[in-house]
Amino acid sequence: MCRYWTVIFCLFPMIVFAEPAIDLGDYLFNLKSFNQAVTEYKRFLFFHPDGPKSSEVIYQIGLAYRSDQLWGQAIQSMNSAFQRTNDSEFRSKIQLDLAVTYLASNQPDLALPKLINVLSQPRSSQLYRRTLFLKGITEIYLFNWEGARSTFKTYFGDTSRFDQVDRIISQALKSPKKSVSFTKILSTILPGSGQIYAGNWTDGFNALVLNGLLGYTSFSAAKSGNYRDASFLTLFLWMRYYLGNRDNAGKIAYQINRNQDLAFSKLILEKLQATWNEE
């Protein structure tokens, strides 16, 4: 008889705390108490690590982590939930939320493959449109203007909304860019000229003056026969600033191009936000 009571006492926590743990976790999640919600979800998994609801609970844990901006833990949980389920619709939903998490954590290059994979699988029309829209957003973050144009053409069709977005994309495609390689070549030939070409006159003038002074000082030391000082100035000071000037010119050109792309991205996203609110 004692043995039966022992079995009952062992099973009692599983009976009492299993389903209520999910309900309490959902309740806390809705209250935005995400850390406490995770605790309750993990309580359920402790008793049912391989239960039929385990993938859904792990997925909820991933959403809770994402809400707390714990990107790494959110991605790990969602990947685990993906591996545990064979439901194609649920797997697509998980991949979609993974893509959103990658975007939120500034990893659009990792979000795009997830979205492409969802689009290649059987899915509901609602999930398809949401995925397509997010794919366009991801391509904007990656400055893939032609890709974004094609995606939003499919999403909006021949409508005035697409035309509004396409006008900004056309401006982004036609906007002149500074050549990073040409900038470096200019600064190699004449220190500072690459920065001036890129539009940063202050850095260009400083690089020209500093490299000119160091070069003149090194030449003067060598001309007077002080080869040790000339070698030191040339190898450890002038060459350092000369090479640094070239690399800095390339970084300036890259940043100018990036800032320009970011400005166009912001315009497109604002237009899409207005469109989304209208729908």
N, C-alpha and C positions, 0 to 999 in steps of 0.2 A: 504493500500500500504506500509506503514511504517513497518507493521508487516512482510511482505515478505522480505523487505530489511534486517530486523533484522535477519531473518532466514538465509539469504544468507551470511551475515557477520559472523554469528556463524559457518556456515559450511565451509566458505572460508579457514580457517587454516587447516581443515581436508583435503580439496581437494588439497591444495598447498603443505602441508608439509608432507603428509603421505608417498607416494612412494619415493619422492626425499630424504626423511630422510634415507631410507634403502640404496639407491644408494650412498648417501654421506657417510653413515656409512661404507659401503663396500669399498669405495674409501679410506677413512681414515685408515681402517683396513689394506688394502694392502700397505699403506704408513707406517705401523707400528705405527701410532698415535692411539694407542688402547684406551686411555682415552677419546679422542675426538670421536672415533667411538662409544663407549658406550653411550656417550651423545646423538648422533644422533639416535641410536637404541632405546634409552629410549624415545626420542621425538616421534618416530613412535608408541611406545606402549602407550604413553599418549593418543593418539587419537584413537588407535585401541587395547585396552587392551585384548580383546577376539577375535580379528580378526583371519582369517584362517592362516595368516603368523606369528602369535604371537609366536608360538613354535619355528619356525626357527630363528626368531629375538632374542629370549631369548637364544637360543643355540649359536648364534653368540656372544652375550654378554659374555657367558661363555668362549668361545674361546679367546675373547679379554682379559678377566680377567686372563685366564691361561697364555697368552703371557706376561702379566705384573707380573706373578708369584703371583697373588692374589688368592691363592689356595682355601681358604674357599669360597670366592665369586664365583669363577669359578664352584666349585662343587655344590653350591646352585643353580646357574643359570641353569646348565645342568640338575639337578634333576627336576627343575621346567619345563624345556622344555620337559623332558621325560614324565612328568605327563600330559602335555597338548596335546600330539599327540597320535593318534591311528595307525599311519603308522608303521608297524612292522619293515620295513627296516630302517626307520629313528630312531626308538627306539633302534635298535641294534647299529646303528652308534653312537648315543648319549652315550650308555653304553660303547662302545669301547673307546670313547674320555674321558669318566669318568675314565676308567681304566688307561688310559695314564696320566691323571691328578693326580690320586692317586699315580702312580709310580713316577711322577715328584716331588710330595710332600713327597716322602719317606714313603708311606703307601701301600706297596705291599700286605699286608694282606687284605686290602679293595678292591684292584684291582682284585684279583683272582675271587671272586664271580661274579663280573660283566662279566668277560671274560667267565666263565663257563656258565653263563646265556645266553650270546650271542651264544655260541656254541650249546646250547640246542634248539635254535629257528631256524625257516626257514630263510636262508640268502643266499646271492650270494656267488659264489665260491671265488671271490676276497676278500670279507669281511671275509669269513671263514678262509682263509689262513693267512690273516693279524691278525685275532684274535688268531689263533693257535700259531703263532710266538710270539705274545705278552704274551700269557699264558706261553710259555716256558721261556721267559725273566723274568716274574714275579716269576716263580718257582725257577729260579736261584737266584733272590734277596732274596727269602725266604730260600735259601740253601736246597731246596727240590730236591735233586739230582735225585732220582728215578723218581719223577714226571716230572722233566725237560727231563730226558732221554726218557721217554715214549712219551712226547709231541713232541720232536724233531724227534723221530723215525717216528711218524705219518707225521710230516711236510716234512722231507727230504726223507723218505723212505730208502731203502738200497742203499745209495750212499756214495761216498767218503767224502762228506761234513758232513754227519751224523757221519761217523767214526772219523773224526777229532774232532768233539765236544764230542763224546762219550769217546774218550781216556782221555780227561781232566776230564770228569765226573767220570770215573773209578778211576782216581788218587784221586779225592776228596773223593770218597767213601772209598778208601783204606787207606787214610791218617790217622795216629794215632791221637787220641784226648786225651786231658787231662781230667780226671774225676773230675768234680767240687765237687761232694760229697766226693770222696776219698781225695781230696786236703784239704777239711775242716776237715775231720777226722784226717789227719796227723797233721794239725796245732792245733787241739784240744789236741792231745796226747803230741806233742812237738812243741811249738810255733816256727814258722819259717820254719819247715820242709815241710809244704805244699807249701810255696812259692818256696823253693828249688826244690821240685818235679815238680812244674810248669815251672821251668827254670829261675826264677828270684832270683839269688843268693844274690844280694845286699839287697833286701827287706827281704829275709829269714834270712840273717845274722843280720840285724838290729832288726828284730822282736825277734830273739833268745836272743840277748844281752839285749835289753830293757826289755823284759819280765823276763829274768833271774835276772837282777839287781833289778827290782821292787819286784820280788818274794823273793829274798834274803833279801832285806831291810825290807819287811813286816815280814818275819820269824824272823829276828834279833830283830825287835821291840817287837814282841810277846814273844820271848825267854827272853828278858830283863825285861819283866813285863809291858811294855808300851803298854797296850792293846788298848788304844784309838787311838794312832798313827798307830798301826798295823791294826786296823779295818778300819781306814781312807785310808791307803795305799792299803789295799786289796780290799775294796768295791768301792772306787772312782777312784783309779789310776790303780792298777794292773789288776782288772777285766775288766776295760774299754779297756786297751791295749790288754789284753788276748782275749777278744771277738772280738775286732776290728781286731786283727791279723788273726783270723779264717775267718771272713767275707772277709777280704782283699785277703786272699789266694784263696777263691772261685772266687772272681772277677778277679784275675789275670789269673786263669785257663780258665774262661769263655772268657776273652778278647783274650787270645792266640788262643783258638779255633775259635773265631770269625774272628780274623785277618787271620787265615789260610783259612777259608771259603771265606773271601773277596778276598784273593789272587787268589783262584781258580775261583771265580766269574768273576774277572777282565780278566783272561785268556780266559774264555769262551766267554765273551762279546766282547773281541777283535777279537776272531775268527769269531763270528757271524757278527760283523761289516764288516770284510773283505768279508765274504760270501755274505752279503746283498749288498755290493758295486759291487760285481761281477755280481749280478742278474739284 
